[in-house]
Amino acid sequence: MQAGLASVLSDLDALKTERALKQKFESVFASLGFSRYAYLGLHASDLDDDKPVKAVYLTNLPSDWVARYLKEDYASVDPVFRDCAASRLPIRWTEKYRANSRTPSETRMMEDAWENGMRHGMSIPIHGPGGELGIFSLNTDMSEREFRATTERTKYELQSIACYFHDAVQRSLKAEQEDVPLPIALTQREVEILRWTVAGKTAWEIGAILKISERTVNFHVQNVMEKFGVHNKTHAAAKAMGLGFLNI
């Protein structure tokens, strides 16, 4: 680890408030060329059928865009968010991200982001024990050429910083200690279907690949969601990754 990076990480244990963490994030990421950031942290214990989903969300994005993202429920169609649930490596994106494979809803979301200034960025997923998921999304006003050069130069530092920052948030802002989740067993068929699901295949396509009916695919997906105690396939994918079921 470089001395500069060690210095960046050295005072994380002293940051105990949301304000202090946000100030740290903003200054560090700005020094690396990223003027805006968003952090989302979820945990398996927060995804329970009997209570609303709780998440830690820290950002300096424009409030108008954050409100619009929530109002339009863009999280359910955001292709970068979906891919973060199934990836351990940073994802570099522009408005053209997955342009040839997006659904109309995904295209609408990405075009709206572009019109609101979210033109390119890097999203860094962090998968922890028990289905824990953290995502740092970094945005910049650089030209696309400068953006690519900057992310290529700093991607390893950014991934290391994101992991340490995620850990600091979880330790500082989680008010209660979570119980250790009980072991969850998935059948081989459920794992197989979940792998294809996080790869972006529809239930019909998975059925064709595995030579089973679309109804059977949906039955298995529903079983996985019930076992994990989650409400949608994205959360199921995140939890499966964290528990080590998917080697992607």
N, C-alpha and C positions, 0 to 999 in steps of 0.2 A: 504494500500500500504506500502511495506517495505521501511525503510529509504534508503537502497541502491538503490532501484528502483527510489525513489523520487529524489535522487541525479543524477541519470542517465538522468532523464527527465528535470531537473531544468533549463538547459541552452538552451533548444531548441529554445526559442523565439529569442535568440541572433544569431542564425545561419541563415545567409541571402544569402549565396552563395552555389553553387553546390559543390565546393571544401570542404567547411566547413561541409556540410551535409555528404559527403562521408567519411571524416575523422572521424566524429562522429559515423557513422554507423559501419565502419570497427573496430574501437576500442571497441565499446560496444559489438558487436556480437563476436569478437575475445575473449573478456573476458568471454563469455558464452560458448566458445568452438567451434564457427563456423568461420572458416578462410575465407570463401567466402560468398558473398551475392549478390543478384540482386533484384532491386526494379523496378516495372513497375506501372505507374500511368496513368489511362485513365479517361476521363469524358464524359458524354453524349454529351456535346456540341462539343467535338472533333470528334464525329462520325457522320459526315454530308456528304450526297451524293455529295455536291458541293465543297468539299475541302478534301485534303489528311488527313488521320488520324494522329493526333499529340499525342504524348505520352511523359511522363517524364520517363527516363530510367537511373538509377544509378546502377553501379556494379563495383566490383573488380575481376570479373571472368576473366580468361585468354582471351585476345583479339582474339586469334585464334578460340576459341570455340564460342564466341559471333558472329564472322563473319560467321562461319559455320552454326550456328543456324538460322541466318538471310538468308543466301544464300539458305539453304534447305527449308525455310519457315516452320520450325518446330513448330512455334506457332499454325499453323492450325491443327496439329496432336498431339500436346503435351497433353497427357491425364491428367496430373497434372494441366496444365493451364485451360483445359476445366472444370475440377472438381472444381477449385477455383471459376469459374464464377457462380457455383451453390451451393456453400457452405459458411457458415459463420465461420466454425471451421478450425483450422490448419490441414493440410494434411501431414502426415509423409510418405515418399516414399523411396523405394529402386529400384534397377533395375528390381525387380520382381513386381512392382506396377501394379495391374490389369492384371497380366500375363495371366489369363484365359479368359479375355474378351477384350483384345486389338485387334485392327485391324492390318494387316501387316505393315501399315505405322506407326502406333503408336509403334509397337515393334521395327521397324527399328530405330525410333527416340530414344527410351529408350536404345537400345543397343549401339547406337552411343554415347549417353551421358556417358554411362558406360565406353566405350573405351577412352573417353576424360576426365576421372577423376570425372565425376558427378555421383558418385555411390550411395549416399544416402543423404537425406536432409529433410528439413521441409519447406513447403510453407504455408504462412499465408495470407488468403484473407481478405480484408477490403472493405465492401460495404457501400457507403455513399449516400447522397441524390441525386436524379435526375439521378441515374444510374452510379454514380462515382464508380470506381473500382481500388483498389490498391492491389498489390501482392508482398509480400516479400518472396523470396526463399533463404533459407540458406543451405549452403553445408559445409561438413567437411570431413577431412581425417581420422577420428576415425574409429576404428573397428566397425562392425555392432552392436556388443553387447554394446560397450561403447556409441555408438550413441543413441541407444534406451534408455539406462539409463539416458543419458544427456537430451534428449528431454522430457522424462517423468518428470525429475526433474525441468526443466526450461520452460515447455510449457506455463504456465500461465503468467510468466514474459515476455516471447517472444511475446505472443499475445498482452499484454498491451503495450510493447515497440513499436511493429509494428504499432499499431493504432496511437500512439502519433507521431511516426516518419512520418507516412503517412500524418497526418494533418500538420506537420511542412513543409513537401515538398510542399504540395498543397498551403500553405500560402506564402511560400518563393519564389517559382519558377513559379507560375502562373502570367504571366505579366498582364493579363487583367481580369476584373471581368466578369463572365459568366452571361448571362441573365437567369432569372428563367424560366425553360422550361414550355411550355403550358401543361395543363392536357392531358393525353393520355388515351383513352378508349380502352380496349380490350374486345372482346366478351368472353363469358364463354367457347366456343369451342376453341378459340385461346389460352386462359390460359391453358386449359386442354392439348392441343397439345404441348404447350411450356414446361409444366411440364414433359411430357414424353420425349421430346427432350433433356432437360438438364439431364434427367436420363440415357441418352445414347441410347435410342431407335431409330431405323431407321424409315424413313417415312413409309416403308412397315409394320414394326412391330406395329407402332402406328395405322395405318389403321386397322390392324387385331384386335387390342385391342378395338378400338372405333367403329369397324364395319363400316368404311367408306373407300373410295378408297385411294390409295397412292397419286393419283393426287390431291384429295381434301386436304389431309394433307399438301402437298407441297404448295397448294394455300393459306392455312391459314398461314403457316410459312412465305411465301413471304409477306403476308399482314402485319404480325407483324413486319417484318424487315422494311417495308416501313413506318409504323407508327412511329417506333423508329428512323428511319433515319440511319440505320446501314447496313453493307454489308454482314454479315454472322450470323449464328445462335449463335455463341459464344458471340458476342457483344449483340445480342438480349437477350440472357439469363442473361448477366451481368446487362443490363439496367432494365430488368423485375425484377430482384432481388432487385436492388437499389430502384425501385419505389414501392416495396412492393406487386407486383402481385403474387409472388411465396412464399409460406410458406414451405420452405424445411428445 
